[in-house]
């Protein structure tokens, strides 16, 4: 199931550099997928929990993570990921 993730300015302002559970992407994904409170975000994927396969990030999101973690300026943006239907709340 395709899910659009919107990283807002608030996510950027509240996000923590080099923190896989509190970076702007993690905040945005958690908002879009509230059924995954324990998720983390790495350089290339979203990790729903240790028992599930990661969800691959598109290139735009990977570049955002690298740029944000390098303490360089970033802007709000959106991207779409393919999420297994059982992970999406009704």
C-alpha positions as CSV (number, residue, x, y, z in Angstrom):
1,X,0.0,0.0,0.0
2,X,1.4,3.4,-1.0
3,X,1.8,5.9,1.9
4,X,2.8,9.5,1.5
5,X,5.2,10.8,4.1
6,X,5.3,14.6,4.6
7,X,8.3,15.9,6.5
8,X,7.2,19.3,7.9
9,X,9.2,22.3,9.1
10,X,8.1,21.3,12.6
11,X,9.7,17.8,12.0
12,X,12.9,19.4,11.0
13,X,12.9,21.8,13.9
14,X,12.1,19.1,16.4
15,X,14.2,16.4,14.9
16,X,17.6,15.3,16.3
17,X,20.7,14.9,14.1
18,X,22.0,11.3,13.9
19,X,19.2,9.9,16.0
20,X,17.3,7.0,14.2
21,X,14.2,7.3,16.4
22,X,13.9,11.1,16.6
23,X,15.1,12.4,13.3
24,X,12.7,14.4,11.1
25,X,11.9,11.3,9.0
26,X,11.2,9.2,12.0
27,X,8.8,11.9,13.4
28,X,7.0,12.1,10.0
29,X,6.8,8.4,9.5
30,X,5.5,7.8,13.0
31,X,2.8,10.5,12.4
32,X,1.7,8.8,9.1
33,X,2.0,5.2,10.5
34,X,0.9,5.4,14.2
35,X,0.7,1.7,14.4
36,X,4.6,1.7,14.4
37,X,5.5,3.6,17.5
38,X,8.9,1.8,17.9
39,X,10.1,2.4,14.3
40,X,13.6,3.7,13.5
41,X,15.0,5.2,10.3
42,X,18.4,4.5,8.9
43,X,20.4,5.8,6.0
44,X,18.5,3.6,3.5
45,X,15.4,2.3,5.2
46,X,12.6,2.4,7.7
47,X,12.8,-0.3,10.3
48,X,9.3,-1.0,11.6
49,X,10.5,-3.4,14.3
50,X,13.2,-6.2,14.6
51,X,10.8,-8.9,13.3
52,X,10.0,-7.2,10.0
53,X,11.9,-6.5,6.9
54,X,12.9,-2.8,6.4
55,X,11.0,-0.5,4.1
56,X,13.3,1.0,1.5
57,X,13.6,4.8,1.3
58,X,13.5,6.5,-2.0
59,X,16.6,8.5,-3.1
60,X,15.1,11.8,-2.1
61,X,14.7,10.6,1.5
62,X,18.2,9.1,1.6
63,X,19.7,12.4,0.5
64,X,17.6,14.2,3.1
65,X,18.9,11.9,5.9
66,X,22.5,12.4,4.9
67,X,22.1,16.2,4.5
68,X,20.3,16.6,7.8
69,X,22.8,14.4,9.6
70,X,25.7,16.5,8.2
71,X,24.1,19.6,9.9
72,X,23.4,21.1,6.5
73,X,20.1,23.0,5.7
74,X,17.1,21.0,4.6
75,X,13.6,21.9,3.5
76,X,10.2,20.2,4.1
77,X,9.3,17.6,1.4
78,X,7.1,14.6,0.8
79,X,7.8,11.1,-0.5
80,X,5.9,7.9,-1.1
81,X,6.8,4.5,0.3
82,X,5.3,1.1,-0.2
83,X,4.2,-0.3,3.1
84,X,2.7,-3.7,3.8
85,X,-1.0,-3.3,4.3
86,X,-1.0,-4.9,7.7
87,X,1.3,-2.1,9.0
88,X,-1.2,0.6,8.0
89,X,-3.8,1.5,10.6
90,X,-7.4,1.5,9.3
